[in-house]
Structure formats: C-alpha cells, structure tokens
Amino acid sequence: MSESNDFIIEEEKITDTSIFESRVRPILAEFMGSIILVSVVCVGAVNTESTTMNAVIYGFTMMFLIITFGEMSGGYFNPVITLGYTLARVLSIPQAVCYFFAQIIGGIVGAALVRASSPNRKYIPEFNGYHSLWFYRMDEMETQMTIMLSEAIPTFILVLTVLITTLDRKKRWLSPLAIGFSIIVCSYTGFTKWRGSTSMNPLLRFCPAVAFSGRDDGETLWKIHYVYWIGPIVVTLVASLLYRFVFALGSKRIRIHRPCCQNQPYNSEGNYTNKTPDEFGNIGKNLP
C-alpha cells in the first residue's frame, strides 16, 4: 500500500513539472477547442436560418467546450477572452501569444472543414435583394460605427462575465453556465435583419473569411473587417480595467489608496477590518 502511494505521489510530481502538461497540452486544447467551436457555429449558421437556434448552438457549444477543456487550458477559444485574462494577470504574455496563434490556426482549420463540406450556395445567400456572405453582412442602413458598437457591447458583457465568474472561487463551478447563457442572450438580442447575429469572437468573423477568400476575395470581404477586432479589443481593455479596479476580490484588485487609518489591518480577502491583530498576528478584539 505504501509503495503504491509513493508511486502515485511520484507520478503526480512528474506530471506537475512536465513541459507537455504545463505548456504543450494547454495550447493543443485551445487549438482543438477552436476547431470545434468555429466548425460547429459555422455549420449552425450555414444550415439553420433560425436566430434563436444559432444563439443556442453557440452558447451550448461554449458550455461543453469549457467543461471539456477548461481544466487543461482554461477554455478560452477567443482572442479577446485571452486578452482579458492577460490583463487580469492570469496568463503570461508568452502563453497568451501561443494561445492566440493556436486559436487562429484552429479556427481557420474548423472553417475550412465547413467550407469544404458545404455547397457554394450556402455561403452566398440572397439577402435583402443582394448577395452576401452569411458571416459578413452589411446593409446601406448600417455604418461602420454601428457594426462596431453592435460587436463591442455584447463583447463587454461577455468578458466581464467571464472574468467575474471564473476568477471567483465561489462562482467558478457556475462559470460554464453563466458564460453559455450570456452568449445565448447577447447573440439573440444583438441580432439584426441586416447583419445577422453578433459574434463576440473575432474568430467567427476572421476564420470563415480566410476559408472563403480562397475562391472569391470580393471587395466587401475585407473592406470593414477591422471593426470586428477594434470594437471587441477596446471594450476588453475597459472590462479588464473595471474588473481589476472594482470587481476583483482580494489581492487581484488594484487599490488606488487606503482609508484614512493607514495602519488599520485587513483580512486575507483584502478587505479592511476594525479588528486589531495580537502579537501572534491573529485578529483579536474590535478596535474601540
């Protein structure tokens, strides 16, 4: 029994220090998760005209991907979520860069699989009297600022939801549900008859565009593509700063100044208390 326990402990030590477990496997998890996410959402958009169904597919796909790969990589599958975690000091910059390229390459592979298995007419529907791509729709009634805001606002909600639920231990077990339902709600409410659903993920705009541009790189394909990046990136910066200064718990929160009583102690959660510690550092009676 003792030898068996020693073997298990030794195996755990090897696993914890393994480069594959700590570096390679998380990147592969992000790569594989991005393939699944983009391919499933793209298939849903191509084959389903229901706005509600597309939102549900997107949200539930993120739920099971976070549950499946969350323990390996964190379950991001989204460049702006990766940026948010980096600003929250959860990811290092080198790790975030590796995640970013894994997500981009995986998303392109997923979109290419859908492109190869779908007929051309599915990608070029007649929409409001003119031809457009299902993942890239723009009407004369919309401006570039309108599209940018329509992506930015739901992305802000998603990033803030992700940071608050996943970085709080008490809420972490509910984070897949919170993230999935926030995606469903934002996708459904962000839908317009001119543009379709909001993506909240640049992968869902960039990767299908790359997969399609091999056959028809039209003028409108990349003309305003930047709005799907700039808006989400800006609001991710805002959401991350808001989390760090306002909603983060304990040491994760950035404090600009302390209360007037500079020597007043604070507990392990980072909140100031009116109790004074004894000679051993234990918090004792209340201050008068």
N, C-alpha and C positions, 0 to 999 in steps of 0.2 A: 504493500500500500504506500509506503514511504517512497520507494523507488518510482512508483507511478506518479506520485505528486511532484517529485523532483523533476521528472521528465516533462510534465505539463508546465511547470514553472519555467524550466529552461526553454521550452518551445515558445512560451509567451514572450520571453526576453528576446529571443531571436526574431520573432515576428515584429515586436515593437521597434527594433533597431534596423529592420530590413529596409533597404532603399526601395525595393519593389513595393512594399506595403505602404511606406510613407510618402513616396514620390511618384512612382510609375502607376500604381493601381488607381489613385485618385484621378490622374489625367486620363487614363483609359476609361474610367467610369464616366467622366464628363464627355468624352468622345462618343461612347456608346449611347449615353443618355440623350445627347444632342441629335444623333442619328434617329433614334426612336421618336423624340419629340417632333422634329421637323417633318419626318415622314408621315407620322400619324395625323398631325394637324393639317398637313398638305392634302393628304388623301381625303380627310373630312371636308376640307374646303372645296376640293375638286368634285366630289361625289355627292355632297349634301348642300342643298340650297337653303336649308333652314338655319336662320341666325341662332336660334336657341340651341339647336343640336351642335352647331360648330362651337359655341361657347362652352357647352357641357363637355364636348370631346377635349377641348383644350384644357379645361380645368381638371378633369379627371385624369388626363394623361400626366399632368404635372404632379398630381397626388401620388399616383403609383410609382412614378419615377423617383420622387423624393423618398418615399418609403423604401424603394428598392436600392437606390444608390446613395442615399443620404449618409449612411454610416461610413461609406468609403471616401466620398469626395465633398460631402455637404449638400449635393443635389442642387446645383445652380442652373446649368444649362441655359444661361442667359448672360450675355456680356455686361449688361447694366447691373444685374444682381452681383456678379463678380466684382464690379467696380465698387458697389455699395459695401460689400464685405471687406474690400481692401481699405476703403476709407474708414471703416469701423475698426480697423486694425485686427481683423480676424485672419485675413490672408496676407502673406508677404507679397511684395511686388513681383519677384521671380515666379512664384507659384501662380499668381494671378495672370501673368503673361502666358504661362503654359496652359492654364485653363482657357484663356481667350482663344488661342490658336486651336486647341482641341475642340472647342465649341464651334468655331467657324468651319473647320475641316469636316467635323462630324455632321454639321448642318448641311453643308454642301453635298456630302455623300447621301444624306437622307433625302434631300430634294431631288438629287439626280436619280435616285431609285424610283421616286414617284414619277419623275419626268419620263423615264424610260418605260414605265409600265402603264402610262396613261396616254390616251389618244390626244392628238394635237388640238382637236376642237374643245376639249375640256379646259385647255389653258387659254383659249381665246374666245370667250363667250361674247355674244352681242349684249351690251349693257347700256341701257338708256339710248338706244339707237346708234351706238358706235361700238367698235371692237376694243376690248381692253383685256389685260391680264387679271386673273382672279385675285392675285396677290398684290396688284398695283392698279388701283382705280382712282381716277381724278376727274371731276366734273368742272365745268366752267363756273359753277356756283361756288366752288371752294377755292380758297387761296392757299398758298404755301404755309402761311401762319396758322390758318385754320387746321390744316392737317397736322402741323407740328404740335399744336395745343391738344388736339384730339388724341395724340400719342403720349404727350407729356403728362397730362393729368392722370390718366389711369396708371401710367408707369410710376408716378409719385406714390399713389395709393399702394401699389404692389410692393415697391421697395420698402416703404415704411412698415407695411405688414410683415414682410419677410424679416426685417431686422428686429422688430419688437418681439415677434413670436419665437424666432429661432435662438435669439441670444438671451432670452429669459428662461432659466431652467424650469420654472413652474409652468410655463406655457409651451415649452418645446414639444411636448408629446402631442399637442394640438396643432402644431405648425403646418403639417401637410394639409389638414382640413381647412385651416384659415387661408393658406396660400391658394389652394384649389378653388375655394368658394370666392375669394377675391377676384381671381381670374375670370370665373364664370360671370360674376356680377359686372365687372368692368368691361368684359368683352361684349356682353349683351347690351349694356347701356351705352357703350361707345359706338354702337353700330349706326351707320347712316346709309341711306339708299344710294348715295353717290359713291361712297368709298368702301363700304363693307365694314367688317369688324376691326376694332383696334387690336394691335398685336402685343404691345408692351414688351416686345422682344425683337431686337434688330435682326436676329437670326431668321425670323419668319418672313422678313422682307428681303434681306440680302441674299440668303442661300437659294431660294427659289428663283430670284432674279439671275443669279450666276448660272443656275442649271438651265434656265430658259434662254439666256442670251447667246448660247452656242448656236441656235438656229435663227433667231430673229432678234437682233440687237437694235430695236427701234429707237426713235428719238425720245420717246416718253419713258423708256425703261429705266434710264439712269438720270433723267433730267432733274428731278427733285428728290432723288433717293436720299440725299443728305438729311432731309427733315426727319427721317425715321431713326437717325442717330443723334442729331444735335439735341432735339427736344428731350428724349429719354436720358441722355447723359447729363444735361443741365439739371433736370429735376432729381436725378440720382444724387448729384452733389448736394442739392438742397436737403433732400430727405436724410442723407447720411449725416450732415451737419446738425440737422434738427434732432436726430436720434442721439448723437454724441453729446449735445448740449442740454437736451430736455428730457428725453425718454429713456436713456440708458440707465441701468442700475449699477450701484456700487462704484467700483474703480473704473468702469467703462465710461462713465460720464465725465465730461470736461467741466470743471468748475472755474468760473472766472474770478470769483472772490469768495472769501469765507465770511460768516456772520461777524458781528462786532466783537464777540468774545473769541479772540484768536486762539486762546488756549483750551477752548471747550472741546472735549474728546468726541469722537464719532465711532459708531459701531462698525462691525465687519461689512455691512452693506453700504457703507459710505455716508450714512445719514447721521447728522449731529444729534447728540443726546444730552439731556440735562443731568446725567449721572456721572459721578467722578470715579475714576479707577483707583483701586487701593495700591499698596506697594508692590503687589504681585502682578499688576496690570488688569485685574478683574474689576469689572464695573460694580460699584457699590451703591451707596445710598444716593438719593436725589440731592442736587445742589439746593441750598435754601433760596 
